[in-house]
Amino acid sequence: MANKSAEKRERQEATRRLRNRAAKSTVRTAVKKFDTAVAKGDKEAAAVALAESCKLLDAAVGKGIVHRNTADRKKSRLAHAFNKLA
């Protein structure tokens, strides 16, 4: 049986895992909204979704959920898709 500190660590990891999963899901949903707006050709909705996606990615980086380079790469690809729309 695990000792007390290991049990506490398991509880902490479970809490963090759920929090991180929720944050990643929120980011993916925002990116999907952007992708659908780009597919429809709706530039205004795409601009709003791009701003929201970048904001959520930056927040995830700040919390240590996503690596900085990964977020930068995703933001770059989103911006490139938005610029192609124009």
N, CA, C and O of each residue as an XYZ file, in Angstrom:
344
protein
N       0.844     -1.188      0.000
C       0.000      0.000      0.000
C       0.889      1.252      0.000
O       1.948      1.276      0.628
N       0.445      2.273     -0.705
C       1.211      3.507     -0.815
C       1.207      4.264      0.511
O       0.255      4.179      1.287
N       2.277      4.998      0.753
C       2.317      5.786      1.984
C       1.492      7.059      1.807
O       0.965      7.332      0.728
N       1.393      7.840      2.902
C       0.504      9.004      2.883
C       0.903     10.036      1.828
O       0.048     10.603      1.148
N       2.205     10.271      1.700
C       2.625     11.297      0.734
C       2.313     10.851     -0.694
O       1.977     11.681     -1.538
N       2.419      9.550     -0.972
C       2.093      9.056     -2.304
C       0.585      9.145     -2.558
O       0.158      9.434     -3.676
N      -0.205      8.899     -1.537
C      -1.662      9.015     -1.685
C      -2.047     10.464     -1.966
O      -2.894     10.739     -2.816
N      -1.420     11.377     -1.249
C      -1.703     12.795     -1.473
C      -1.287     13.198     -2.885
O      -1.999     13.937     -3.565
N      -0.128     12.706     -3.318
C       0.351     13.027     -4.665
C      -0.635     12.514     -5.708
O      -0.886     13.198     -6.700
N      -1.197     11.328     -5.507
C      -2.189     10.793     -6.441
C      -3.411     11.688     -6.511
O      -3.932     11.957     -7.593
N      -3.873     12.154     -5.345
C      -5.034     13.043     -5.334
C      -4.732     14.336     -6.076
O      -5.561     14.820     -6.847
N      -3.550     14.897     -5.847
C      -3.175     16.139     -6.519
C      -3.080     15.946     -8.029
O      -3.535     16.789     -8.802
N      -2.485     14.832     -8.438
C      -2.348     14.562     -9.868
C      -3.695     14.391    -10.535
O      -3.892     14.834    -11.666
N      -4.637     13.742     -9.834
C      -5.974     13.547    -10.404
C      -6.663     14.893    -10.611
O      -7.287     15.132    -11.645
N      -6.540     15.766     -9.613
C      -7.153     17.096     -9.722
C      -6.544     17.877    -10.874
O      -7.259     18.489    -11.668
N      -5.219     17.854    -10.962
C      -4.534     18.601    -12.012
C      -4.829     18.027    -13.391
O      -4.971     18.762    -14.368
N      -4.919     16.697    -13.455
C      -5.204     16.056    -14.740
C      -6.567     16.506    -15.273
O      -6.705     16.806    -16.459
N      -7.572     16.552    -14.393
C      -8.905     17.002    -14.815
C      -8.881     18.467    -15.243
O      -9.510     18.836    -16.234
N      -8.158     19.300    -14.498
C      -8.082     20.717    -14.819
C      -7.372     20.926    -16.158
O      -7.801     21.740    -16.976
N      -6.283     20.184    -16.370
C      -5.538     20.312    -17.621
C      -6.355     19.804    -18.797
O      -6.335     20.404    -19.872
N      -7.073     18.707    -18.603
C      -7.896     18.159    -19.674
C      -8.983     19.160    -20.076
O      -9.267     19.331    -21.261
N      -9.587     19.816    -19.089
C     -10.631     20.805    -19.383
C     -10.048     21.986    -20.157
O     -10.669     22.477    -21.100
N      -8.862     22.441    -19.763
C      -8.243     23.580    -20.440
C      -7.884     23.220    -21.881
O      -8.107     24.021    -22.789
N      -7.333     22.031    -22.099
C      -6.981     21.603    -23.453
C      -8.232     21.472    -24.313
O      -8.223     21.823    -25.493
N      -9.304     20.967    -23.717
C     -10.555     20.820    -24.455
C     -11.105     22.179    -24.871
O     -11.618     22.332    -25.980
N     -11.000     23.157    -23.990
C     -11.469     24.507    -24.299
C     -10.678     25.093    -25.464
O     -11.245     25.737    -26.346
N      -9.364     24.865    -25.463
C      -8.522     25.357    -26.554
C      -8.929     24.686    -27.860
O      -9.080     25.358    -28.880
N      -9.107     23.365    -27.839
C      -9.471     22.643    -29.065
C     -10.825     23.112    -29.601
O     -11.010     23.219    -30.813
N     -11.764     23.390    -28.704
C     -13.079     23.874    -29.136
C     -12.957     25.237    -29.813
O     -13.594     25.484    -30.837
N     -12.147     26.112    -29.247
C     -11.954     27.438    -29.838
C     -11.306     27.328    -31.216
O     -11.676     28.055    -32.139
N     -10.345     26.423    -31.355
C      -9.680     26.236    -32.648
C     -10.665     25.673    -33.671
O     -10.623     26.044    -34.844
N     -11.549     24.781    -33.230
C     -12.561     24.230    -34.145
C     -13.519     25.326    -34.618
O     -13.913     25.351    -35.784
N     -13.888     26.227    -33.713
C     -14.757     27.345    -34.098
C     -14.066     28.206    -35.152
O     -14.695     28.663    -36.106
N     -12.778     28.418    -34.969
C     -12.018     29.184    -35.950
C     -11.999     28.462    -37.289
O     -12.213     29.077    -38.334
N     -11.744     27.164    -37.259
C     -11.679     26.383    -38.499
C     -13.007     26.411    -39.249
O     -13.023     26.523    -40.475
N     -14.115     26.312    -38.527
C     -15.420     26.348    -39.201
C     -15.688     27.722    -39.793
O     -16.258     27.827    -40.878
N     -15.279     28.783    -39.087
C     -15.463     30.142    -39.604
C     -14.634     30.345    -40.870
O     -15.095     30.978    -41.820
N     -13.414     29.812    -40.886
C     -12.567     29.928    -42.071
C     -13.168     29.128    -43.222
O     -13.167     29.581    -44.366
N     -13.679     27.945    -42.918
C     -14.268     27.102    -43.961
C     -15.482     27.772    -44.594
O     -15.725     27.634    -45.793
N     -16.244     28.502    -43.773
C     -17.411     29.215    -44.292
C     -17.022     30.502    -45.009
O     -17.813     31.050    -45.776
N     -15.811     30.983    -44.763
C     -15.374     32.233    -45.371
C     -15.832     33.457    -44.603
O     -15.796     34.567    -45.134
N     -16.262     33.276    -43.366
C     -16.748     34.377    -42.531
C     -15.558     35.036    -41.830
O     -15.081     34.551    -40.804
N     -15.092     36.137    -42.394
C     -13.881     36.777    -41.890
C     -14.076     37.387    -40.504
O     -13.167     37.334    -39.676
N     -15.234     37.956    -40.244
C     -15.478     38.581    -38.940
C     -15.497     37.540    -37.825
O     -14.875     37.728    -36.780
N     -16.212     36.445    -38.053
C     -16.260     35.385    -37.048
C     -14.891     34.745    -36.871
O     -14.519     34.359    -35.763
N     -14.148     34.634    -37.953
C     -12.810     34.057    -37.874
C     -11.886     34.948    -37.050
O     -11.057     34.450    -36.289
N     -12.026     36.258    -37.200
C     -11.184     37.182    -36.445
C     -11.463     37.059    -34.943
O     -10.539     37.061    -34.130
N     -12.734     36.953    -34.593
C     -13.103     36.803    -33.182
C     -12.592     35.462    -32.645
O     -12.047     35.391    -31.543
N     -12.772     34.414    -33.429
C     -12.332     33.084    -32.999
C     -10.808     33.014    -32.910
O     -10.269     32.329    -32.040
N     -10.113     33.716    -33.803
C      -8.647     33.740    -33.756
C      -8.169     34.399    -32.471
O      -7.266     33.891    -31.806
N      -8.766     35.518    -32.127
C      -8.383     36.217    -30.901
C      -8.645     35.345    -29.673
O      -7.817     35.281    -28.765
N      -9.778     34.685    -29.650
C     -10.131     33.815    -28.519
C      -9.167     32.626    -28.424
O      -8.729     32.258    -27.334
N      -8.847     32.041    -29.562
C      -7.940     30.889    -29.578
C      -6.555     31.283    -29.075
O      -5.951     30.564    -28.279
N      -6.057     32.418    -29.537
C      -4.736     32.875    -29.106
C      -4.726     33.179    -27.608
O      -3.759     32.872    -26.910
N      -5.788     33.772    -27.134
C      -5.894     34.087    -25.717
C      -5.887     32.818    -24.872
O      -5.199     32.752    -23.853
N      -6.649     31.813    -25.292
C      -6.707     30.559    -24.545
C      -5.376     29.806    -24.609
O      -4.950     29.207    -23.623
N      -4.728     29.840    -25.766
C      -3.423     29.193    -25.880
C      -2.397     29.858    -24.954
O      -1.613     29.174    -24.295
N      -2.408     31.178    -24.912
C      -1.479     31.892    -24.034
C      -1.757     31.571    -22.561
O      -0.830     31.442    -21.761
N      -3.031     31.446    -22.216
C      -3.382     31.095    -20.838
C      -2.911     29.684    -20.505
O      -2.433     29.431    -19.399
N      -3.044     28.771    -21.451
C      -2.592     27.398    -21.229
C      -1.077     27.345    -21.055
O      -0.568     26.556    -20.258
N      -0.360     28.180    -21.798
C       1.094     28.250    -21.642
C       1.442     28.775    -20.249
O       2.347     28.261    -19.592
N       0.731     29.780    -19.816
C       0.986     30.360    -18.503
C       0.754     29.384    -17.370
O       1.413     29.460    -16.333
N      -0.178     28.470    -17.561
C      -0.474     27.460    -16.537
C       0.390     26.218    -16.673
O       0.309     25.304    -15.853
N       1.225     26.187    -17.718
C       2.095     25.036    -17.899
C       1.420     23.837    -18.525
O       1.936     22.722    -18.437
N       0.283     24.042    -19.152
C      -0.472     22.941    -19.747
C       0.046     22.629    -21.143
O       0.101     21.470    -21.553
N       0.427     23.678    -21.870
C       0.937     23.531    -23.232
C       2.316     24.182    -23.287
O       2.531     25.224    -22.666
N       3.228     23.597    -24.002
C       4.563     24.171    -24.147
C       4.486     25.438    -24.993
O       3.659     25.558    -25.897
N       5.368     26.373    -24.672
C       5.362     27.673    -25.353
C       5.529     27.530    -26.861
O       4.828     28.193    -27.625
N       6.443     26.678    -27.296
C       6.676     26.516    -28.733
C       5.464     25.896    -29.434
O       5.147     26.258    -30.567
N       4.797     24.974    -28.766
C       3.609     24.347    -29.335
C       2.516     25.392    -29.545
O       1.878     25.431    -30.597
N       2.307     26.235    -28.542
C       1.290     27.280    -28.650
C       1.656     28.276    -29.748
O       0.790     28.700    -30.513
N       2.930     28.651    -29.830
C       3.362     29.588    -30.862
C       3.147     29.007    -32.252
O       2.726     29.709    -33.171
N       3.441     27.713    -32.398
C       3.257     27.058    -33.696
C       1.782     27.044    -34.081
O       1.431     27.326    -35.226
N       0.918     26.714    -33.118
C      -0.521     26.677    -33.405
C      -1.049     28.069    -33.759
O      -1.842     28.221    -34.688
N      -0.603     29.082    -33.013
C      -1.039     30.449    -33.291
C      -0.564     30.898    -34.664
O      -1.290     31.588    -35.380
N       0.645     30.512    -35.030
C       1.182     30.873    -36.338
C       0.350     30.253    -37.447
O       0.032     30.914    -38.436
N       0.000     28.996    -37.286
C      -0.801     28.314    -38.304
C      -2.200     28.910    -38.403
O      -2.753     29.025    -39.497
N      -2.774     29.291    -37.259
C      -4.092     29.932    -37.277
C      -4.007     31.284    -37.995
O      -4.866     31.610    -38.815
N      -2.981     32.058    -37.687
C      -2.814     33.370    -38.321
C      -2.603     33.217    -39.821
O      -3.120     34.009    -40.609
N      -1.845     32.200    -40.215
C      -1.605     31.958    -41.638
C      -2.918     31.628    -42.353
O      -3.175     32.119    -43.452
N      -3.739     30.797    -41.720
C      -5.034     30.446    -42.315
C      -5.929     31.680    -42.405
O      -6.658     31.851    -43.383
N      -5.876     32.545    -41.380
C      -6.695     33.754    -41.396
C      -6.227     34.697    -42.492
O      -7.052     35.304    -43.175
N      -4.918     34.832    -42.674
C      -4.385     35.728    -43.706
C      -4.707     35.218    -45.108
O      -4.923     36.012    -46.023
N      -4.738     33.904    -45.279
C      -5.126     33.354    -46.571
C      -6.597     33.653    -46.881
O      -6.987     33.782    -48.041
N      -7.401     33.761    -45.822
C      -8.820     34.078    -45.987
C      -8.975     35.486    -46.577
O      -9.869     35.729    -47.388
N      -8.120     36.389    -46.173
C      -8.183     37.759    -46.651
C      -7.732     37.807    -48.101
O      -7.708     38.879    -48.705
